[in-house]
């Protein structure tokens, strides 16, 4: 079977959720599968870190705009693969109707939190996801929560959806040495701190997190560190610490690299992630792998990923978030339980496992 893969997101310089998913899954696919052939379509060349193999080829499509709907569409029309895999939402509209397609849907955030998605991104996400859900041969959902959303919100037949959990970079995310932790603390001027990792935007619930922290920060003697690039509607979040009188205790680090993050996780007293909506939530796994206790939301996909290995909280209840912050900082028995459970839970996830299950989806669709 010749599988064509949209690798456009893997070439992004500053990778977040879907970009990391694309890079990590494609790397695992080409490293583990010697039976099928792969044609990877890219905006620019990418080193997938797994060497060269006879069954792998790359095609650079140099088009600054409308890359999917013009560049990729033309390439697969002229030289069609037997199956086209799109790792994130957007299926070419103009394509051969006999070509089988598999599309990964990460979440339907625009449906649940439309006010936190800007135009035209919200419009594009809506239309492209709805189109892919209707027209793709098969869908991969990254969680049972996302599968259920596809069924209830878009009316997709459950038989058309396979849940394949994401993985995490187990080679990079593990407990850091004391020297590495001290080095990253010195670099960013940190002492004792709580950590959040993700884009600075409203759907991550950072306003409620900061308001909860402001209520309890004097009791825990611990700063709060937010690591991630700035997103849409971030202005109020950036100004809120000063408004709450905690400007000296809140640190925005901006985008941090995958080399810095393991030490940031490892040095944190706890990882706090009370997001309002997630398709999956890889940072939860990264914190587990670094032996850091996790506080996260009791809604969306987060309980599914964390199970009983994290302290789950109502993300809309500021007082409850604050109380849970105090617990996770001060209760050593609870902290040790969460660390142990997180170490066990994270073993369930890997990119190799994700690749293996994704290949099974390819074969199922190809043989239908």
VODRENVO-245157 format. One record per residue (C-alpha): residue in three letters; x, y, z. Coordinates in steps of 0.02 Angstrom, whole numbers, padded with zeros to 5 digits, always signed. Layout:
N
ALAXYZ/...
***
This chain:
368
UNK+00000+00000+00000/UNK+00062+00174-00044/UNK+00014+00297+00093/UNK+00027+00483+00060/UNK+00045+00591+00216/UNK+00014+00777+00234/UNK+00172+00825+00330/UNK+00149+01013+00316/UNK+00126+01042+00502/UNK+00282+00944+00545/UNK+00389+01080+00466/UNK+00328+01217+00584/UNK+00470+01303+00680/UNK+00373+01329+00842/UNK+00273+01170+00867/UNK+00123+01154+00979/UNK-00014+01021+00983/UNK-00054+00969+00803/UNK+00122+01008+00743/UNK+00201+00895+00874/UNK+00072+00760+00837/UNK+00115+00765+00652/UNK+00303+00760+00677/UNK+00300+00626+00812/UNK+00176+00511+00728/UNK+00257+00523+00556/UNK+00427+00486+00634/UNK+00357+00332+00721/UNK+00267+00272+00565/UNK+00420+00279+00452/UNK+00532+00206+00586/UNK+00423+00055+00621/UNK+00336+00010+00457/UNK+00437-00078+00322/UNK+00287-00158+00234/UNK+00199-00005+00165/UNK+00269+00135+00060/UNK+00256+00316+00115/UNK+00257+00477+00016/UNK+00270+00625+00136/UNK+00214+00794+00069/UNK+00306+00941+00150/UNK+00320+01130+00141/UNK+00507+01112+00171/UNK+00623+00968+00209/UNK+00608+00894+00384/UNK+00728+00782+00476/UNK+00617+00651+00559/UNK+00766+00583+00655/UNK+00745+00402+00603/UNK+00865+00387+00456/UNK+00822+00346+00276/UNK+00727+00193+00219/UNK+00690+00123+00047/UNK+00502+00132+00074/UNK+00502+00319+00117/UNK+00507+00467-00002/UNK+00475+00653+00020/UNK+00394+00779-00094/UNK+00423+00965-00062/UNK+00275+01072-00115/UNK+00333+01253-00115/UNK+00174+01356-00105/UNK+00157+01498+00022/UNK-00034+01501+00022/UNK-00174+01376-00005/UNK-00047+01238+00018/UNK-00177+01103+00052/UNK-00315+01153-00068/UNK-00199+01192-00216/UNK-00025+01118-00191/UNK-00068+00956-00104/UNK-00229+00935-00205/UNK-00134+00948-00371/UNK+00005+00831-00315/UNK-00112+00691-00260/UNK-00219+00715-00416/UNK-00069+00692-00532/UNK+00016+00556-00430/UNK-00117+00482-00316/UNK-00070+00372-00168/UNK-00182+00226-00128/UNK-00226+00307+00038/UNK-00204+00488+00093/UNK-00178+00525+00278/UNK-00210+00700+00346/UNK-00148+00718+00526/UNK-00253+00873+00563/UNK-00427+00914+00500/UNK-00402+00984+00324/UNK-00446+00870+00177/UNK-00418+00933-00002/UNK-00586+00970-00081/UNK-00527+00934-00258/UNK-00463+00757-00262/UNK-00493+00590-00346/UNK-00652+00517-00276/UNK-00583+00339-00281/UNK-00437+00386-00167/UNK-00463+00326+00011/UNK-00433+00454+00149/UNK-00402+00451+00336/UNK-00410+00613+00436/UNK-00365+00644+00619/UNK-00486+00756+00712/UNK-00406+00827+00869/UNK-00551+00920+00945/UNK-00709+01020+00913/UNK-00658+01168+01020/UNK-00736+01292+00899/UNK-00905+01209+00937/UNK-00891+01216+01126/UNK-00794+01379+01148/UNK-00830+01481+00991/UNK-00793+01646+01077/UNK-00612+01593+01100/UNK-00579+01560+00915/UNK-00548+01710+00803/UNK-00618+01740+00631/UNK-00573+01677+00501/UNK-00489+01533+00596/UNK-00654+01485+00679/UNK-00744+01484+00511/UNK-00605+01384+00428/UNK-00594+01258+00570/UNK-00781+01236+00568/UNK-00797+01210+00381/UNK-00641+01103+00360/UNK-00685+00990+00507/UNK-00865+00968+00453/UNK-00808+00931+00275/UNK-00678+00803+00331/UNK-00803+00721+00449/UNK-00926+00697+00306/UNK-00810+00657+00161/UNK-00660+00562+00232/UNK-00662+00373+00215/UNK-00622+00358+00401/UNK-00583+00469+00550/UNK-00458+00451+00690/UNK-00508+00536+00853/UNK-00372+00565+00983/UNK-00488+00526+01129/UNK-00655+00449+01168/UNK-00713+00624+01215/UNK-00674+00687+01040/UNK-00760+00535+00962/UNK-00916+00570+01064/UNK-00912+00753+01011/UNK-00903+00701+00828/UNK-01053+00587+00851/UNK-01162+00709+00949/UNK-01111+00874+00869/UNK-01083+00823+00687/UNK-01186+00665+00675/UNK-01042+00553+00621/UNK-01073+00366+00621/UNK-00973+00293+00767/UNK-00917+00151+00654/UNK-00825+00279+00548/UNK-00716+00334+00696/UNK-00569+00246+00778/UNK-00494+00314+00939/UNK-00303+00315+00937/UNK-00221+00397+01086/UNK-00075+00513+01062/UNK+00097+00480+01136/UNK+00236+00583+01212/UNK+00423+00600+01185/UNK+00485+00472+01311/UNK+00667+00500+01262/UNK+00658+00683+01309/UNK+00527+00692+01446/UNK+00595+00609+01603/UNK+00656+00672+01772/UNK+00797+00797+01749/UNK+00957+00801+01850/UNK+00975+00925+01992/UNK+01105+01017+01887/UNK+00984+01035+01740/UNK+00845+01095+01855/UNK+00957+01225+01937/UNK+01019+01283+01767/UNK+00844+01314+01701/UNK+00793+01398+01864/UNK+00941+01516+01850/UNK+00905+01552+01667/UNK+00726+01606+01703/UNK+00752+01673+01879/UNK+00644+01543+01967/UNK+00638+01474+02143/UNK+00486+01375+02205/UNK+00348+01373+02073/UNK+00191+01298+02000/UNK+00199+01268+01812/UNK+00077+01287+01668/UNK+00128+01239+01490/UNK+00024+01289+01339/UNK-00027+01434+01228/UNK-00075+01590+01327/UNK-00258+01601+01278/UNK-00429+01603+01363/UNK-00479+01423+01327/UNK-00335+01367+01439/UNK-00432+01446+01584/UNK-00285+01550+01640/UNK-00393+01690+01710/UNK-00476+01572+01833/UNK-00308+01492+01872/UNK-00229+01661+01911/UNK-00379+01717+02015/UNK-00372+01555+02114/UNK-00185+01572+02137/UNK-00205+01752+02197/UNK-00319+01690+02337/UNK-00196+01561+02403/UNK-00021+01616+02351/UNK+00022+01688+02522/UNK-00015+01519+02601/UNK+00098+01416+02489/UNK+00251+01529+02462/UNK+00262+01475+02282/UNK+00266+01574+02119/UNK+00171+01525+01962/UNK+00259+01505+01795/UNK+00168+01507+01628/UNK+00267+01434+01483/UNK+00199+01456+01307/UNK+00184+01574+01161/UNK+00054+01711+01163/UNK-00113+01673+01080/UNK-00271+01763+01029/UNK-00359+01866+01165/UNK-00209+01850+01280/UNK-00208+02035+01329/UNK-00319+02019+01482/UNK-00220+01868+01542/UNK-00056+01962+01528/UNK-00125+02111+01625/UNK-00220+02012+01758/UNK-00073+01977+01878/UNK-00041+02163+01903/UNK-00228+02193+01925/UNK-00236+02056+02058/UNK-00081+02121+02148/UNK+00023+01966+02109/UNK+00130+02036+01969/UNK+00289+01994+02063/UNK+00238+01812+02084/UNK+00184+01772+01905/UNK+00313+01740+01769/UNK+00272+01727+01583/UNK+00417+01635+01499/UNK+00354+01641+01320/UNK+00388+01493+01205/UNK+00511+01371+01284/UNK+00603+01234+01191/UNK+00586+01046+01208/UNK+00762+01049+01284/UNK+00706+01169+01423/UNK+00536+01095+01462/UNK+00588+00931+01548/UNK+00689+01028+01677/UNK+00546+01153+01699/UNK+00425+01010+01732/UNK+00548+00919+01846/UNK+00583+01074+01950/UNK+00400+01121+01975/UNK+00307+01088+02137/UNK+00157+01041+02030/UNK+00092+01055+01853/UNK-00073+01152+01845/UNK-00181+01128+01691/UNK-00364+01172+01725/UNK-00407+01193+01541/UNK-00586+01218+01483/UNK-00570+01102+01334/UNK-00439+00983+01263/UNK-00443+00853+01126/UNK-00310+00757+01221/UNK-00183+00851+01328/UNK-00004+00793+01297/UNK+00068+00909+01433/UNK-00017+00799+01563/UNK+00086+00651+01502/UNK+00245+00755+01496/UNK+00221+00805+01678/UNK+00185+00625+01728/UNK+00346+00570+01641/UNK+00447+00701+01736/UNK+00374+00638+01902/UNK+00279+00800+01933/UNK+00108+00794+02020/UNK-00033+00857+01909/UNK-00189+00960+01939/UNK-00307+00963+01791/UNK-00490+00982+01744/UNK-00628+00856+01775/UNK-00709+00890+01604/UNK-00675+00858+01419/UNK-00537+00731+01382/UNK-00429+00768+01534/UNK-00505+00639+01655/UNK-00491+00511+01515/UNK-00304+00544+01495/UNK-00262+00565+01680/UNK-00383+00440+01760/UNK-00346+00437+01948/UNK-00166+00494+01923/UNK-00204+00680+01937/UNK-00301+00792+02055/UNK-00459+00833+01957/UNK-00547+00999+01984/UNK-00698+01095+01918/UNK-00613+01224+01805/UNK-00756+01349+01829/UNK-00743+01347+02020/UNK-00606+01469+02072/UNK-00617+01424+02256/UNK-00601+01239+02217/UNK-00449+01270+02107/UNK-00368+01367+02248/UNK-00406+01232+02377/UNK-00333+01098+02262/UNK-00175+01202+02235/UNK-00151+01206+02424/UNK-00179+01018+02434/UNK-00058+00973+02297/UNK+00077+01084+02371/UNK+00059+01044+02556/UNK-00004+00864+02566/UNK+00151+00754+02546/UNK+00051+00592+02551/UNK-00059+00653+02408/UNK+00091+00716+02310/UNK+00181+00550+02322/UNK+00024+00455+02272/UNK-00001+00565+02119/UNK+00182+00550+02067/UNK+00176+00360+02080/UNK+00011+00347+01987/UNK+00072+00466+01853/UNK+00229+00360+01825/UNK+00118+00207+01802/UNK-00012+00294+01694/UNK+00110+00370+01570/UNK+00174+00196+01522/UNK+00009+00168+01434/UNK+00050+00298+01301/UNK+00185+00303+01167/UNK+00207+00361+00988/UNK+00256+00183+00939/UNK+00088+00121+01003/UNK+00001+00265+00916/UNK+00089+00221+00752/UNK+00046+00036+00769/UNK-00139+00073+00793/UNK-00138+00204+00654/UNK-00066+00076+00532/UNK-00208-00042+00578/UNK-00330+00096+00530/UNK-00241+00119+00362/UNK-00251-00067+00326/UNK-00433-00078+00377/UNK-00481+00066+00263/UNK-00373+00004+00119/UNK-00451-00169+00126/UNK-00630-00110+00136/
***
